[in-house]
Amino acid sequence: MATQAPEAEAKKVKVKKEKKSNCPVCNKVVKRLKRYYRDGKFYCSKKCWRAFIIKSKAEEKK
């Protein structure tokens, strides 16, 4: 019965997802989280979001 107790405790512990607090493009702190939320990511500004789109399209062409 001692082997079942750690398993039960492991099931009770929930894994929390960490929110990204930095912009994936420029690594600045994201202050207005919901304003520039696109495709599951938070960006610090619309300019960074556009830069990410342009960069990803360039990588797809290669």
C-alpha positions as CSV (number, residue, x, y, z in Angstrom):
1,M,0.0,0.0,0.0
2,A,2.9,2.3,0.5
3,T,3.6,2.3,-3.3
4,Q,0.1,3.6,-4.1
5,A,0.3,6.7,-2.0
6,P,3.0,8.5,-4.1
7,E,1.0,7.7,-7.3
8,A,-2.2,9.2,-5.8
9,E,-0.2,12.3,-4.8
10,A,1.3,12.6,-8.3
11,K,-2.2,12.6,-9.8
12,K,-3.4,15.4,-7.5
13,V,-0.6,17.8,-8.5
14,K,-1.6,19.8,-11.5
15,V,1.0,21.1,-14.0
16,K,0.6,24.8,-14.5
17,K,1.4,26.3,-17.9
18,E,3.7,29.3,-17.8
19,K,2.5,32.4,-19.6
20,K,5.1,33.9,-21.8
21,S,6.0,37.3,-20.5
22,N,8.3,38.4,-23.3
23,C,7.8,39.1,-26.9
24,P,9.1,36.2,-29.1
25,V,10.5,38.7,-31.6
26,C,12.3,41.4,-29.6
27,N,12.3,39.8,-26.1
28,K,10.7,42.9,-24.5
29,V,8.3,42.6,-21.6
30,V,4.7,42.2,-22.8
31,K,2.5,44.6,-20.9
32,R,-0.7,44.6,-22.8
33,L,-1.3,40.9,-23.2
34,K,-4.6,40.8,-25.0
35,R,-4.0,43.7,-27.4
36,Y,-1.6,41.8,-29.7
37,Y,-2.5,38.2,-29.3
38,R,-2.2,36.4,-32.6
39,D,-2.1,32.6,-33.3
40,G,-1.6,31.6,-29.7
41,K,1.3,34.0,-29.0
42,F,1.6,37.4,-27.3
43,Y,3.5,40.2,-29.0
44,C,4.5,43.5,-27.5
45,S,3.3,45.5,-30.6
46,K,1.8,45.2,-34.0
47,K,5.2,45.9,-35.5
48,C,6.7,42.9,-33.9
49,W,3.8,40.7,-35.0
50,R,4.3,41.9,-38.6
51,A,8.1,41.3,-38.4
52,F,7.4,37.7,-37.2
53,I,5.0,37.1,-40.2
54,I,7.5,38.5,-42.7
55,K,10.3,36.4,-41.2
56,S,8.3,33.2,-41.2
57,K,7.2,33.7,-44.8
58,A,10.9,34.2,-45.8
59,E,11.8,30.9,-44.1
60,E,9.0,29.0,-45.8
61,K,10.3,30.1,-49.2
62,K,13.8,28.7,-48.5
